[in-house]
Amino acid sequence: MLAQIRKARQEESGFTLIELLIVIVILGVLAGIVVFAVGGITDTGDTAACKADIKTVTTAVEAFRAQSGAYPATGDVAAEAALVPKFLNSYPDTVTYSLAAGDPDVAGAAGAVNDCTGITI
């Protein structure tokens, strides 16, 4: 009886510790590659969101000008007060609006949450 148990144990096969460690290392390398590959996708999404905010504010400023005959006053607070009730649901914090020589400039705000600085359309 004891001989039969020993024979059955010898015939059992399984993974060794080295084989399991190799599989874990391979999975770790693949996970690291995926993490770095996904990081670029987030940056692309933030850039697209900033561009959309800039275009939205630009359109609202031009609509304000078409209706009132002049651009809204310079500055985030003044522009927000002029545009939010009719032309924008809410003024995005990622965009700044300034008026220089009668031509408006809508650009990314420095230090904004998504940091739209330097983004142009």
C-alpha positions as CSV (number, residue, x, y, z in Angstrom):
1,M,0.0,0.0,0.0
2,L,2.8,2.5,0.9
3,A,4.6,1.6,-2.3
4,Q,1.5,2.5,-4.4
5,I,1.3,5.9,-2.7
6,R,5.0,6.6,-3.4
7,K,4.6,5.5,-7.0
8,A,1.6,7.8,-7.5
9,R,3.5,10.8,-6.0
10,Q,6.4,10.3,-8.3
11,E,4.1,10.3,-11.4
12,E,2.6,13.6,-10.4
13,S,3.8,16.5,-12.5
14,G,3.6,20.3,-11.7
15,F,5.4,23.6,-12.2
16,T,8.7,24.2,-10.5
17,L,9.4,27.4,-8.6
18,I,11.8,28.6,-11.4
19,E,9.1,28.2,-14.1
20,L,6.6,30.2,-12.0
21,L,9.1,33.0,-11.4
22,I,9.8,33.2,-15.1
23,V,6.1,33.6,-15.9
24,I,5.8,36.3,-13.3
25,V,8.7,38.2,-14.7
26,I,7.3,38.0,-18.2
27,L,3.9,39.3,-17.0
28,G,5.6,42.1,-15.1
29,V,7.5,43.2,-18.3
30,L,4.3,43.2,-20.4
31,A,2.5,45.2,-17.7
32,G,5.2,47.8,-17.7
33,I,5.0,48.1,-21.5
34,V,1.3,48.6,-21.4
35,V,1.5,51.3,-18.6
36,F,3.9,53.4,-20.7
37,A,1.9,52.9,-23.9
38,V,-1.3,54.2,-22.2
39,G,0.4,57.3,-20.8
40,G,0.5,58.9,-24.2
41,I,-3.2,58.4,-24.7
42,T,-4.0,60.6,-21.7
43,D,-1.8,63.4,-23.0
44,T,-3.5,63.3,-26.3
45,G,-6.9,63.6,-24.6
46,D,-5.9,66.6,-22.5
47,T,-4.6,68.4,-25.6
48,A,-7.9,67.7,-27.5
49,A,-9.9,69.0,-24.5
50,C,-7.9,72.2,-24.4
51,K,-8.3,72.7,-28.2
52,A,-12.0,72.2,-27.8
53,D,-12.2,74.7,-24.9
54,I,-10.3,77.3,-27.0
55,K,-12.6,76.8,-30.0
56,T,-15.7,77.0,-27.9
57,V,-14.6,80.3,-26.3
58,T,-13.6,81.7,-29.6
59,T,-17.0,80.9,-31.1
60,A,-18.7,82.5,-28.1
61,V,-16.6,85.6,-28.4
62,E,-17.4,86.0,-32.1
63,A,-21.2,85.3,-31.4
64,F,-21.0,88.1,-28.7
65,R,-19.4,90.4,-31.2
66,A,-22.0,89.6,-33.9
67,Q,-24.9,90.3,-31.5
68,S,-23.5,93.4,-29.7
69,G,-21.1,94.9,-32.3
70,A,-18.1,94.8,-30.0
71,Y,-15.9,92.3,-28.3
72,P,-16.4,91.6,-24.5
73,A,-14.2,93.4,-22.1
74,T,-10.7,92.0,-21.5
75,G,-10.0,89.7,-18.6
76,D,-11.3,86.4,-17.5
77,V,-13.8,87.8,-15.0
78,A,-15.2,90.3,-17.4
79,A,-15.3,87.9,-20.3
80,E,-17.0,85.3,-18.2
81,A,-19.6,87.8,-17.0
82,A,-20.3,88.8,-20.7
83,L,-20.3,85.4,-22.2
84,V,-21.7,82.9,-19.7
85,P,-25.4,83.9,-19.6
86,K,-26.1,83.6,-23.3
87,F,-23.1,82.1,-25.1
88,L,-21.5,79.7,-22.7
89,N,-22.9,77.3,-20.2
90,S,-19.8,77.9,-18.0
91,Y,-16.5,79.6,-18.7
92,P,-13.6,76.9,-18.8
93,D,-10.8,77.6,-16.5
94,T,-8.3,76.3,-19.0
95,V,-8.7,79.3,-21.4
96,T,-7.8,83.0,-21.2
97,Y,-9.3,85.7,-23.3
98,S,-7.6,89.0,-24.0
99,L,-8.3,91.9,-26.3
100,A,-5.3,93.5,-28.1
101,A,-5.7,96.2,-30.7
102,G,-9.4,95.3,-31.4
103,D,-8.5,91.7,-32.2
104,P,-9.3,89.0,-29.5
105,D,-6.8,86.4,-28.4
106,V,-8.1,83.2,-27.0
107,A,-5.4,80.9,-25.7
108,G,-4.5,78.3,-23.1
109,A,-4.3,79.5,-19.5
110,A,-1.0,79.2,-17.8
111,G,-1.2,77.0,-14.7
112,A,-4.6,75.7,-15.6
113,V,-5.7,72.2,-14.5
114,N,-5.0,70.7,-17.9
115,D,-2.2,73.2,-18.5
116,C,-3.2,74.4,-22.0
117,T,-0.3,76.8,-22.2
118,G,1.1,77.0,-25.7
119,I,-1.8,75.2,-27.4
120,T,-2.9,76.8,-30.6
121,I,-5.5,75.8,-33.1
